[in-house]
Amino acid sequence: MIALKLRLLLVPFFTSVMGEAQYVTQDAALMNYIDRRFLSLERRLEKCNQDILDYVEEFRDFTKMIMPRLTGLNSYETELKSEVENLLTRVERAQRDIDYFGSLTDSNTCVEIDEDLVKQQLFEEAEENRKLKLMLNASCDYMLAGIKSLKIVKKTGEIHGSWMKDPGKKHAKIYLLSGSVNNVILEFANILSFMESNHTQRARRVTLPLPWKGTGHAIYQGFLFYHRYGSLNEIIKYNIQKRNVTDQMLLPGAGRIPAYQLSPATKIDLAIDEQGLWAIHAEPDTGGNIVITKINYMTMSVENTWDTSCSSKNAEAAFMVCNILYVVYNIPSGGTSRIQCLYDVVGAVNTYEIPVLHFPKRQGSHSTIHYNPKEKQLFAWGDGYQIIYKLQIIQKA
């Protein structure tokens, strides 16, 4: 009887204990499941973070690749505009030639020469030549007969560079532009200040917003004219005192080959003479011969262009004096420079009868030679030296 009562008491107890054990097991399984889910979420978050990092890295690589191409779009656009303008010019010339030859090939038509028409055409040509000479001030009737002497002023800056005065201003300031690619001009009060040993401390530094290419710069009437670095044929007009770009232009046909074979960094050489601003360059279409262009410095527009017979081969520099182009030649290793090709844009001088003009004996080469019409001197840069050449001037025959 006692055993029966004891059994009756133990049965509910064990039943309660087993039930609680079952609940504990279920809770443990649930916690284990929750832990596994959290671990799975953490792994997915880690993968997501890694994917984001990979995407960021790929985007950085893409940015590095695309930015140089975007930067180059401006130069490609400039080159394309120049090529289109050049193509249009050639199409117009070709159309004129086609019309002319078409009028000659009509064999069934008997053409009678109209003397009045011929006279009219001759009169118009003469009138055009008269206007051209008037535009270029044909009273500029002297020419270069020789180079009397040289004076080495200083040696400063890089091997290639350019230095000059502004012939359009009354001041005696000296401007130095060192290097074939740069954007800093040094301005000196006068040549004595430039010659001092600590000249860089006394110079006024002018930083250009756009760098230059080559050494063919020109300064005239307070403006710097230069070929912009990174462009095919863009010429910049920069106000030195106000320190801003006031205008620019594209020079058709220029920039594809060096203006002078021995100065390959200079694609466009800008020159000043008694008539103002000129551009000197070479074109593949002319067989590498030099082309000169008269530029209106105020409007930055082309006034006229001449194809010369002067070759750019073995040329190192050139300059304009009173409407005449003088091309300076040398040897690749550097020797005695000489002028052996001239071109008079108004045809007043028989350039084939002019003898070769030799520079004073000095072995080396020139990076630039600039004519100063105010002082009738050449400002040259030779192997890092700043040189002044005095000229012998005579009347045109």
Secondary structure, 3 states (H helix, E strand, C coil): CHHHHHHHHHHHHHHHHHHHHHHHHHHHHHHHHHHHHHHHHHHHHHHHHHHHHHHHHHHHHHHHHHHHHHHHHHHHHHHHHHHHHHHHHHHHHHHHHHHHHHHHCCCCCCCCCCHHHHHHHHHHHHHHHHHHHHHCCCCCCEEEEEEEEEEEEEECCCCCEEEECCCCCCCCCEEEEECCEEEEEEEECCHHHHHCCCHHHHCEEEEEEEEEECCCCEEECCEEEEEECCCCCEEEEEECCCCEEEEEEECCCCCCCCCCCCCCCCCCEEEEECCEEEEEEECHHHCCEEEEEEEECCCCEEEEEEEEEEECCCEEEEEEECCEEEEEECCCCCECCEEEEEEECCCCCCHHHCCCEECCCCCECCCEEEEECCCCEEEEEECCEEEEEEEEEEECC
